Amino acid sequence: QVQLAESGGGLVQAGGSLRLSCVASGSIFSINGNVMVGWYRQASGKQRELVATITIGGSTNYAESVKGRFTISRDNAKNTVYLQMSSLKPEDTAVYYCSGLTARGFRSWGQGTQVTVSS
């Protein structure tokens, strides 16, 4: 199973933008590896929640709270999945995690990256 590492978090003012990157130690998508990669977030004192996913076929899915503001994309040549976040709100503040899911249901996680949006 490939290892995932997130980067790109930081402090930004409300209305600003950030791009998160999830880099895999090998092929981020493969038939025998990840068939779906997603971004999740966990705010302090809350449960981890889904933000966006992208499949090996390129289909995407978003949480209602981020539709129209966040975009998930991939660069297979760089073994990277991105999360472009725009029009950020203070309620987007959380630790953002990248996760891979195999066809057999095995899930892997990165270490997370902190995103803080100030009002």
GROMACS elastic network, one bead per residue, 0.5 to 0.9 nm:
[ bonds ]
;  ai    aj funct       b0    kb
    1    26     6  0.86039   500
    1    33     6  0.66081   500
    1    34     6  0.83098   500
    1   108     6  0.79350   500
    2    24     6  0.60994   500
    2    25     6  0.53937   500
    2    26     6  0.56073   500
    2    27     6  0.73720   500
    2    28     6  0.72080   500
    2    33     6  0.77351   500
    2    34     6  0.84667   500
    2   100     6  0.87635   500
    2   108     6  0.83364   500
    3    23     6  0.82460   500
    3    24     6  0.55740   500
    3    25     6  0.52375   500
    3    26     6  0.76057   500
    3    28     6  0.89408   500
    3   108     6  0.76677   500
    3   109     6  0.78862   500
    3   110     6  0.71765   500
    4    22     6  0.63033   500
    4    23     6  0.56788   500
    4    25     6  0.65565   500
    4    28     6  0.83800   500
    4    98     6  0.69605   500
    4    99     6  0.74417   500
    4   100     6  0.79217   500
    4   108     6  0.77198   500
    4   109     6  0.65156   500
    4   111     6  0.78727   500
    5    21     6  0.79847   500
    5    22     6  0.54238   500
    5    23     6  0.52865   500
    5    24     6  0.64876   500
    5    25     6  0.82323   500
    5    97     6  0.87996   500
    5    98     6  0.74664   500
    5   109     6  0.83846   500
    5   110     6  0.50701   500
    5   111     6  0.64896   500
    5   112     6  0.75946   500
    5   113     6  0.89753   500
    6     9     6  0.83229   500
    6    20     6  0.69431   500
    6    21     6  0.55081   500
    6    23     6  0.64626   500
    6    96     6  0.81525   500
    6    97     6  0.69852   500
    6    98     6  0.64895   500
    6   110     6  0.62860   500
    6   111     6  0.68982   500
    6   112     6  0.59065   500
    6   113     6  0.60322   500
    7    19     6  0.86788   500
    7    20     6  0.57473   500
    7    21     6  0.52818   500
    7    22     6  0.66220   500
    7    23     6  0.82788   500
    7   112     6  0.79068   500
    7   113     6  0.60163   500
    7   114     6  0.88909   500
    8    18     6  0.71122   500
    8    19     6  0.59666   500
    8    21     6  0.61088   500
    8    22     6  0.89584   500
    8   113     6  0.71948   500
    8   114     6  0.86005   500
    8   115     6  0.85053   500
    9    18     6  0.71513   500
    9    19     6  0.76048   500
    9    20     6  0.62409   500
    9    21     6  0.88407   500
    9    95     6  0.85054   500
    9    96     6  0.80355   500
    9   112     6  0.89412   500
    9   113     6  0.53109   500
    9   114     6  0.52225   500
    9   116     6  0.79113   500
   10    18     6  0.79731   500
   10   113     6  0.79802   500
   10   114     6  0.61529   500
   10   115     6  0.50358   500
   10   116     6  0.61173   500
   10   117     6  0.84166   500
   11   114     6  0.83316   500
   11   115     6  0.61588   500
   11   117     6  0.59285   500
   11   118     6  0.73162   500
   12    15     6  0.83441   500
   12    16     6  0.61004   500
   12    17     6  0.72679   500
   12    18     6  0.76964   500
   12    88     6  0.81059   500
   12   115     6  0.78794   500
   12   116     6  0.63275   500
   12   117     6  0.50257   500
   12   118     6  0.62593   500
   13    16     6  0.55597   500
   13    17     6  0.84392   500
   13    88     6  0.76356   500
   13    89     6  0.81349   500
   13    90     6  0.82529   500
   13   116     6  0.83163   500
   13   117     6  0.53593   500
   13   119     6  0.61939   500
   14    17     6  0.85355   500
   14    87     6  0.69448   500
   14    88     6  0.52844   500
   14    89     6  0.50437   500
   14    90     6  0.62692   500
   14   117     6  0.56738   500
   14   118     6  0.56583   500
   14   119     6  0.53159   500
   15    86     6  0.69675   500
   15    89     6  0.64198   500
   15   117     6  0.86794   500
   15   119     6  0.88532   500
   16    85     6  0.83061   500
   16    86     6  0.60455   500
   16    87     6  0.55123   500
   16    88     6  0.55158   500
   16    89     6  0.83182   500
   16   117     6  0.83276   500
   17    84     6  0.74837   500
   17    85     6  0.53751   500
   17    87     6  0.62912   500
   17    88     6  0.62309   500
   18    83     6  0.82278   500
   18    84     6  0.61626   500
   18    85     6  0.52378   500
   18    86     6  0.67045   500
   18    88     6  0.82986   500
   18   115     6  0.86216   500
   19    82     6  0.67408   500
   19    83     6  0.55874   500
   19    85     6  0.59200   500
   19    86     6  0.85676   500
   20    81     6  0.83664   500
   20    82     6  0.55302   500
   20    84     6  0.64057   500
   20    85     6  0.78882   500
   20    96     6  0.85842   500
   20   113     6  0.83449   500
   21    80     6  0.65368   500
   21    81     6  0.59208   500
   21    83     6  0.65200   500
   21    84     6  0.87451   500
   21    98     6  0.86193   500
   22    39     6  0.88278   500
   22    79     6  0.82611   500
   22    80     6  0.53644   500
   22    81     6  0.51124   500
   22    82     6  0.61799   500
   22    83     6  0.83703   500
   22    97     6  0.86110   500
   22    98     6  0.61520   500
   22    99     6  0.87857   500
   22   110     6  0.80619   500
   23    26     6  0.86337   500
   23    28     6  0.76387   500
   23    78     6  0.76614   500
   23    79     6  0.58261   500
   23    81     6  0.67132   500
   23    82     6  0.87240   500
   24    27     6  0.65919   500
   24    28     6  0.53308   500
   24    78     6  0.85228   500
   24    79     6  0.54800   500
   24    80     6  0.62944   500
   24    81     6  0.85743   500
   25    28     6  0.76747   500
   25    79     6  0.76564   500
   26    29     6  0.87237   500
   26    79     6  0.66884   500
   27    30     6  0.64945   500
   27    33     6  0.79837   500
   27    34     6  0.84783   500
   27    76     6  0.73945   500
   27    77     6  0.85029   500
   27    78     6  0.85990   500
   27    79     6  0.55379   500
   27    80     6  0.87771   500
   28    33     6  0.76254   500
   28    34     6  0.64026   500
   28    35     6  0.86592   500
   28    37     6  0.80663   500
   28    76     6  0.69841   500
   28    78     6  0.87386   500
   28    80     6  0.66829   500
   28    81     6  0.79962   500
   28   100     6  0.81245   500
   29    32     6  0.84840   500
   29    33     6  0.62046   500
   29    35     6  0.57875   500
   29    36     6  0.73579   500
   29    37     6  0.80043   500
   29    55     6  0.83080   500
   29    56     6  0.58907   500
   29    76     6  0.74676   500
   29    79     6  0.78027   500
   29   100     6  0.87112   500
   30    34     6  0.56739   500
   30    35     6  0.63218   500
   30    56     6  0.72716   500
   30   102     6  0.87487   500
   31    34     6  0.70322   500
   31    35     6  0.65184   500
   31    56     6  0.82539   500
   31   102     6  0.82206   500
   31   103     6  0.77297   500
   32    35     6  0.80891   500
   32   102     6  0.72537   500
   32   103     6  0.74997   500
   32   104     6  0.89785   500
   33   100     6  0.84914   500
   33   101     6  0.77930   500
   33   102     6  0.53836   500
   33   103     6  0.74743   500
   34    37     6  0.67830   500
   34    55     6  0.85684   500
   34    56     6  0.75953   500
   34   100     6  0.54989   500
   34   101     6  0.50781   500
   34   103     6  0.70880   500
   34   106     6  0.87233   500
   34   107     6  0.85448   500
   35    54     6  0.86588   500
   35    55     6  0.57376   500
   35    57     6  0.81790   500
   35   100     6  0.75734   500
   35   101     6  0.60651   500
   35   102     6  0.53343   500
   35   103     6  0.60950   500
   36    53     6  0.68348   500
   36    54     6  0.57291   500
   36    56     6  0.58426   500
   36    57     6  0.87745   500
   36    99     6  0.83463   500
   36   100     6  0.59123   500
   36   101     6  0.52475   500
   36   102     6  0.69068   500
   36   103     6  0.83962   500
   37    52     6  0.86437   500
   37    53     6  0.57037   500
   37    54     6  0.55538   500
   37    55     6  0.63743   500
   37    56     6  0.81474   500
   37    81     6  0.75751   500
   37    98     6  0.71374   500
   37    99     6  0.55842   500
   37   101     6  0.62476   500
   38    50     6  0.75648   500
   38    51     6  0.74083   500
   38    52     6  0.55636   500
   38    54     6  0.62058   500
   38    55     6  0.84827   500
   38    72     6  0.84560   500
   38    81     6  0.84791   500
   38    97     6  0.81999   500
   38    98     6  0.57609   500
   38    99     6  0.52131   500
   38   100     6  0.64661   500
   38   101     6  0.82476   500
   39    49     6  0.88149   500
   39    50     6  0.64561   500
   39    51     6  0.54017   500
   39    52     6  0.53111   500
   39    53     6  0.62767   500
   39    72     6  0.83520   500
   39    82     6  0.89119   500
   39    83     6  0.75073   500
   39    96     6  0.67288   500
   39    97     6  0.56112   500
   39    99     6  0.62917   500
   40    48     6  0.65493   500
   40    49     6  0.54261   500
   40    52     6  0.70464   500
   40    53     6  0.87342   500
   40    95     6  0.83596   500
   40    96     6  0.56827   500
   40    97     6  0.50932   500
   40    98     6  0.63646   500
   40    99     6  0.74301   500
   41    47     6  0.84468   500
   41    48     6  0.54348   500
   41    49     6  0.54562   500
   41    50     6  0.65895   500
   41    51     6  0.66574   500
   41    92     6  0.86023   500
   41    93     6  0.86711   500
   41    94     6  0.58100   500
   41    95     6  0.54255   500
   41    97     6  0.58373   500
   41    98     6  0.87047   500
   41   112     6  0.85508   500
   42    45     6  0.81449   500
   42    46     6  0.62380   500
   42    47     6  0.58977   500
   42    49     6  0.63014   500
   42    93     6  0.85228   500
   42    94     6  0.52126   500
   42    95     6  0.53048   500
   42    96     6  0.65794   500
   42    97     6  0.80837   500
   43    46     6  0.53491   500
   43    47     6  0.72306   500
   43    48     6  0.73013   500
   43    49     6  0.88942   500
   43    91     6  0.85087   500
   43    92     6  0.81373   500
   43    93     6  0.64174   500
   43    95     6  0.63102   500
   43    96     6  0.87395   500
   44    47     6  0.83823   500
   44    93     6  0.87177   500
   44    94     6  0.68446   500
   44    95     6  0.83125   500
   46    49     6  0.86825   500
   49    63     6  0.87510   500
   50    53     6  0.79730   500
   50    62     6  0.78780   500
   50    63     6  0.64951   500
   51    61     6  0.83919   500
   51    62     6  0.58512   500
   51    63     6  0.51914   500
   51    64     6  0.86003   500
   51    65     6  0.82309   500
   51    66     6  0.70583   500
   51    70     6  0.86270   500
   51    96     6  0.88527   500
   52    60     6  0.71298   500
   52    61     6  0.54332   500
   52    63     6  0.62010   500
   52    66     6  0.83556   500
   52    70     6  0.82132   500
   52    71     6  0.79702   500
   52    72     6  0.65488   500
   52    83     6  0.82191   500
   53    59     6  0.80272   500
   53    60     6  0.54871   500
   53    61     6  0.52159   500
   53    62     6  0.66591   500
   53    72     6  0.70059   500
   54    57     6  0.79891   500
   54    58     6  0.58305   500
   54    59     6  0.54600   500
   54    61     6  0.66313   500
   54    72     6  0.68544   500
   54    73     6  0.72323   500
   54    74     6  0.81143   500
   54    81     6  0.85048   500
   55    58     6  0.50257   500
   55    59     6  0.52768   500
   55    60     6  0.66121   500
   55    61     6  0.89676   500
   56    59     6  0.75926   500
   58    73     6  0.83436   500
   58    74     6  0.84120   500
   60    71     6  0.89213   500
   60    72     6  0.72310   500
   60    73     6  0.83922   500
   61    67     6  0.89363   500
   61    72     6  0.85717   500
   62    65     6  0.81279   500
   62    66     6  0.66408   500
   62    67     6  0.58966   500
   62    70     6  0.81257   500
   62    71     6  0.84002   500
   62    72     6  0.85343   500
   63    66     6  0.56525   500
   63    67     6  0.63523   500
   64    67     6  0.53197   500
   64    68     6  0.88574   500
   65    68     6  0.88566   500
   65    69     6  0.86812   500
   66    69     6  0.53911   500
   66    70     6  0.55953   500
   66    71     6  0.86759   500
   66    85     6  0.85376   500
   66    92     6  0.87847   500
   67    70     6  0.61965   500
   67    71     6  0.81102   500
   68    71     6  0.77428   500
   68    86     6  0.87389   500
   69    84     6  0.82668   500
   69    85     6  0.61431   500
   69    86     6  0.51643   500
   69    87     6  0.60595   500
   69    88     6  0.76819   500
   70    83     6  0.67004   500
   70    84     6  0.54836   500
   70    86     6  0.60348   500
   70    87     6  0.84717   500
   70    88     6  0.89071   500
   71    82     6  0.79564   500
   71    83     6  0.56680   500
   71    84     6  0.50500   500
   71    85     6  0.66067   500
   71    86     6  0.85541   500
   72    81     6  0.71510   500
   72    82     6  0.56054   500
   72    84     6  0.63704   500
   72    85     6  0.87990   500
   73    80     6  0.86118   500
   73    81     6  0.57180   500
   73    82     6  0.52185   500
   73    83     6  0.66066   500
   73    84     6  0.80644   500
   74    77     6  0.89463   500
   74    78     6  0.85011   500
   74    79     6  0.78102   500
   74    80     6  0.57451   500
   74    82     6  0.58898   500
   74    83     6  0.88334   500
   75    78     6  0.54368   500
   75    79     6  0.61176   500
   75    80     6  0.53319   500
   75    81     6  0.63302   500
   75    82     6  0.81078   500
   76    80     6  0.62900   500
   76    81     6  0.80308   500
   77    80     6  0.78041   500
   78    81     6  0.86854   500
   81    98     6  0.86022   500
   85    88     6  0.66432   500
   86    89     6  0.89112   500
   88    91     6  0.82436   500
   88    92     6  0.64742   500
   88    93     6  0.87601   500
   88   117     6  0.67658   500
   89    92     6  0.53848   500
   89    93     6  0.75956   500
   89   117     6  0.61481   500
   89   118     6  0.78156   500
   89   119     6  0.75581   500
   90    93     6  0.56426   500
   90   116     6  0.73283   500
   90   118     6  0.57183   500
   90   119     6  0.59884   500
   91    94     6  0.80674   500
   91   117     6  0.75584   500
   92   115     6  0.75821   500
   92   116     6  0.74747   500
   92   117     6  0.67050   500
   93    96     6  0.88516   500
   93   114     6  0.77915   500
   93   115     6  0.53777   500
   93   117     6  0.54465   500
   93   118     6  0.83953   500
   94   113     6  0.84473   500
   94   114     6  0.60542   500
   94   115     6  0.55128   500
   94   116     6  0.65974   500
   94   117     6  0.88426   500
   95   112     6  0.58874   500
   95   113     6  0.53759   500
   95   115     6  0.59881   500
   95   116     6  0.84646   500
   96   111     6  0.88684   500
   96   112     6  0.52818   500
   96   113     6  0.52517   500
   96   114     6  0.61685   500
   96   115     6  0.69502   500
   97   109     6  0.68135   500
   97   110     6  0.59234   500
   97   111     6  0.67205   500
   97   113     6  0.66005   500
   97   114     6  0.89546   500
   98   108     6  0.84046   500
   98   109     6  0.58764   500
   98   110     6  0.53981   500
   98   111     6  0.80323   500
   98   112     6  0.69528   500
   99   107     6  0.67006   500
   99   108     6  0.54535   500
   99   110     6  0.63985   500
  100   106     6  0.80893   500
  100   107     6  0.55351   500
  100   108     6  0.51747   500
  100   109     6  0.66127   500
  100   110     6  0.87862   500
  101   104     6  0.80830   500
  101   105     6  0.60604   500
  101   106     6  0.56633   500
  101   108     6  0.66196   500
  102   105     6  0.52064   500
  102   106     6  0.52790   500
  102   107     6  0.65807   500
  102   108     6  0.87422   500
  103   106     6  0.74816   500
  109   112     6  0.81502   500
  110   113     6  0.88125   500
